[in-house]
């Protein structure tokens, strides 16, 4: 059963950058669409970006032009490069399958805090 491990979060000032990593427990991450999700306190988890098995990408409007999702098949890892970060990007970030996340595959997430 696939499991995901997220890393790379931290505290950054507005306008700063972070790169998040998502590694799957099995060498299959290139065979399905992977999504980066985030959940802010008091809000529902939302999809931020996704990358398909063929490499196509999609982003929510609020991060277009600032975030880039990519994948390294050899490392079984999906990345989320986040630039020009804003306070409203503050959330715990997770990765999982899209469009049907696997309930038991959610990792601990990685916290991103954007604050001066």
C-alpha atoms as a printed R data frame, in Angstrom:
    type eleno elety resid chain resno       x      y       z
1   ATOM     1    CA   UNK     A     1   0.000  0.000   0.000
2   ATOM     2    CA   UNK     A     2   1.464  3.299  -1.080
3   ATOM     3    CA   UNK     A     3   2.352  5.872   1.545
4   ATOM     4    CA   UNK     A     4   3.513  9.437   0.978
5   ATOM     5    CA   UNK     A     5   6.116 11.431   2.915
6   ATOM     6    CA   UNK     A     6   6.235 15.192   2.580
7   ATOM     7    CA   UNK     A     7   9.142 17.472   3.485
8   ATOM     8    CA   UNK     A     8  10.611 20.883   2.795
9   ATOM     9    CA   UNK     A     9   8.274 23.192   4.658
10  ATOM    10    CA   UNK     A    10   9.314 25.958   6.999
11  ATOM    11    CA   UNK     A    11   8.959 29.580   7.996
12  ATOM    12    CA   UNK     A    12   9.554 32.089   5.224
13  ATOM    13    CA   UNK     A    13   8.953 35.793   4.769
14  ATOM    14    CA   UNK     A    14   6.430 37.062   2.230
15  ATOM    15    CA   UNK     A    15   7.979 36.975  -1.207
16  ATOM    16    CA   UNK     A    16  10.223 34.068  -0.289
17  ATOM    17    CA   UNK     A    17  10.502 30.595  -1.783
18  ATOM    18    CA   UNK     A    18  10.332 26.991  -0.668
19  ATOM    19    CA   UNK     A    19  10.548 23.662  -2.442
20  ATOM    20    CA   UNK     A    20   8.426 20.846  -1.104
21  ATOM    21    CA   UNK     A    21   9.142 17.178  -1.772
22  ATOM    22    CA   UNK     A    22   6.725 14.247  -1.821
23  ATOM    23    CA   UNK     A    23   8.161 10.737  -1.929
24  ATOM    24    CA   UNK     A    24   6.038  7.623  -2.366
25  ATOM    25    CA   UNK     A    25   6.798  4.379  -0.595
26  ATOM    26    CA   UNK     A    26   6.580  2.431  -3.844
27  ATOM    27    CA   UNK     A    27   8.133  3.119  -7.210
28  ATOM    28    CA   UNK     A    28   4.836  3.919  -8.848
29  ATOM    29    CA   UNK     A    29   4.477  7.667  -8.507
30  ATOM    30    CA   UNK     A    30   4.832  8.104 -12.274
31  ATOM    31    CA   UNK     A    31   1.871  5.828 -12.969
32  ATOM    32    CA   UNK     A    32  -0.883  8.059 -11.580
33  ATOM    33    CA   UNK     A    33  -1.792 11.705 -11.151
34  ATOM    34    CA   UNK     A    34  -0.283 13.147  -7.985
35  ATOM    35    CA   UNK     A    35  -1.718 16.167  -6.295
36  ATOM    36    CA   UNK     A    36  -0.364 18.628  -3.793
37  ATOM    37    CA   UNK     A    37  -3.052 19.579  -1.314
38  ATOM    38    CA   UNK     A    38  -3.045 22.094   1.521
39  ATOM    39    CA   UNK     A    39  -5.117 22.688   4.612
40  ATOM    40    CA   UNK     A    40  -5.129 25.928   6.550
41  ATOM    41    CA   UNK     A    41  -6.470 26.095  10.115
42  ATOM    42    CA   UNK     A    42 -10.256 26.068  10.110
43  ATOM    43    CA   UNK     A    43 -10.470 25.390   6.395
44  ATOM    44    CA   UNK     A    44 -11.057 22.350   4.246
45  ATOM    45    CA   UNK     A    45  -8.215 20.633   2.475
46  ATOM    46    CA   UNK     A    46  -7.878 21.873  -1.091
47  ATOM    47    CA   UNK     A    47  -5.989 20.749  -4.164
48  ATOM    48    CA   UNK     A    48  -3.239 23.197  -5.095
49  ATOM    49    CA   UNK     A    49  -1.595 21.551  -8.097
50  ATOM    50    CA   UNK     A    50  -1.455 18.220  -9.848
51  ATOM    51    CA   UNK     A    51   0.764 16.411 -12.307
52  ATOM    52    CA   UNK     A    52  -0.482 13.623 -14.511
53  ATOM    53    CA   UNK     A    53   1.258 10.410 -15.431
54  ATOM    54    CA   UNK     A    54   2.091 11.970 -18.781
55  ATOM    55    CA   UNK     A    55   3.471 15.116 -17.188
56  ATOM    56    CA   UNK     A    56   0.570 17.483 -17.711
57  ATOM    57    CA   UNK     A    57   0.122 20.004 -14.913
58  ATOM    58    CA   UNK     A    58  -2.741 21.995 -13.492
59  ATOM    59    CA   UNK     A    59  -2.927 24.696 -10.793
60  ATOM    60    CA   UNK     A    60  -5.560 26.562  -8.887
61  ATOM    61    CA   UNK     A    61  -5.850 30.190  -9.916
62  ATOM    62    CA   UNK     A    62  -4.384 31.602  -6.722
63  ATOM    63    CA   UNK     A    63  -0.990 29.927  -7.279
64  ATOM    64    CA   UNK     A    64  -0.664 30.123 -11.067
65  ATOM    65    CA   UNK     A    65   2.581 31.768 -12.053
66  ATOM    66    CA   UNK     A    66   4.027 31.290  -8.565
67  ATOM    67    CA   UNK     A    67   4.023 27.517  -7.980
68  ATOM    68    CA   UNK     A    68   5.489 24.811 -10.194
69  ATOM    69    CA   UNK     A    69   4.857 21.095  -9.786
70  ATOM    70    CA   UNK     A    70   7.351 18.623 -11.207
71  ATOM    71    CA   UNK     A    71   8.331 14.981 -10.875
72  ATOM    72    CA   UNK     A    72  11.568 12.977 -10.817
73  ATOM    73    CA   UNK     A    73  10.615  9.426 -11.749
74  ATOM    74    CA   UNK     A    74  14.029  8.036 -10.840
75  ATOM    75    CA   UNK     A    75  13.631  9.372  -7.307
76  ATOM    76    CA   UNK     A    76   9.933  8.526  -7.110
77  ATOM    77    CA   UNK     A    77   9.389 12.098  -5.948
78  ATOM    78    CA   UNK     A    78   7.068 14.950  -6.821
79  ATOM    79    CA   UNK     A    79   8.127 18.514  -6.046
80  ATOM    80    CA   UNK     A    80   6.291 21.767  -5.504
81  ATOM    81    CA   UNK     A    81   8.412 24.837  -6.094
82  ATOM    82    CA   UNK     A    82   6.731 27.787  -4.412
83  ATOM    83    CA   UNK     A    83   7.869 31.309  -5.221
84  ATOM    84    CA   UNK     A    84   6.533 34.736  -4.259
85  ATOM    85    CA   UNK     A    85   4.903 33.226  -1.212
86  ATOM    86    CA   UNK     A    86   2.057 35.081   0.451
87  ATOM    87    CA   UNK     A    87   0.662 34.861   3.994
88  ATOM    88    CA   UNK     A    88  -2.445 33.201   2.563
89  ATOM    89    CA   UNK     A    89  -0.263 30.287   1.427
90  ATOM    90    CA   UNK     A    90   0.252 29.364   5.066
91  ATOM    91    CA   UNK     A    91  -1.013 25.813   5.544
92  ATOM    92    CA   UNK     A    92  -0.017 22.216   6.034
93  ATOM    93    CA   UNK     A    93   0.839 20.736   2.639
94  ATOM    94    CA   UNK     A    94   0.185 17.123   1.688
95  ATOM    95    CA   UNK     A    95   0.442 14.964  -1.388
96  ATOM    96    CA   UNK     A    96  -1.727 12.093  -2.508
97  ATOM    97    CA   UNK     A    97  -3.354 10.625  -5.565
98  ATOM    98    CA   UNK     A    98  -5.786 12.702  -7.586
99  ATOM    99    CA   UNK     A    99  -8.740 12.745  -8.095
100 ATOM   100    CA   UNK     A   100  -9.348 10.052  -5.469
101 ATOM   101    CA   UNK     A   101  -6.894 10.432  -2.594
102 ATOM   102    CA   UNK     A   102  -6.100  7.214  -0.785
103 ATOM   103    CA   UNK     A   103  -7.326  7.595   2.787
104 ATOM   104    CA   UNK     A   104  -4.583  5.553   4.455
105 ATOM   105    CA   UNK     A   105  -1.841  7.094   2.297
106 ATOM   106    CA   UNK     A   106  -1.979 10.606   3.747
107 ATOM   107    CA   UNK     A   107   1.362 11.509   5.313
108 ATOM   108    CA   UNK     A   108   2.096 13.863   8.192
109 ATOM   109    CA   UNK     A   109   2.296 16.802   5.842
110 ATOM   110    CA   UNK     A   110   4.788 19.617   5.916
111 ATOM   111    CA   UNK     A   111   3.981 22.988   7.460
112 ATOM   112    CA   UNK     A   112   4.481 26.151   5.435
113 ATOM   113    CA   UNK     A   113   4.260 29.421   7.337
114 ATOM   114    CA   UNK     A   114   4.576 32.716   5.491
115 ATOM   115    CA   UNK     A   115   5.041 35.573   7.920
116 ATOM   116    CA   UNK     A   116   7.219 38.606   8.501
